Structures are given as C-alpha cells and as structure tokens.
C-alpha cells in the first residue's frame, strides 16, 4: 500500500472525532467498500461496532489520488452511526 499523507484538515477532523490514525489507515487498507467521490477522489468506508455507544458505526475517509508512488492525500474523516 502506498503511504498516506495526512492533510492538516484530516488530522483536525480525526482528533475532533477521537479517531486514531491507525484506525483510519486500517479503513483505507481494508475497506468494506470504496465509492467515487468526485474529481480524482475516493471514499473508503468501513463498518465497526462502537462499544461505548453500543452501536454499529461507519468510518469514512476520503482523499485525492496523486497518481504517483508518493501516496494519496487524506483530506477528510467522518464517523457516523448507522
């Protein structure tokens, strides 16, 4: 897997949502699904069970493809109850 470059916005969103970087990287490495998200963008999605909220959740990470071996830039992180 190519390295992931975190944008400042993605780091801020992850911290606000209390999502650890390794959880996001796991979502990108082994997503349940990938959907197109617009120009050169992919949205990686993975379901998980939140033991504190006792609810199934969806973690989404989106970013831009740069077309090189340098990696993709992660732009945004979302966590939603499903």
PyMOL commands that set and color helices and strands:
alter all, ss='L'
color gray80, all
select helices_A, chain A and resi 8-16+21-29
alter helices_A, ss='H'
color red, helices_A
select strands_A, chain A and resi 4-6+33-36+41-50+55-64+72-81
alter strands_A, ss='S'
color yellow, strands_A
deselect
rebuild
show_as cartoon
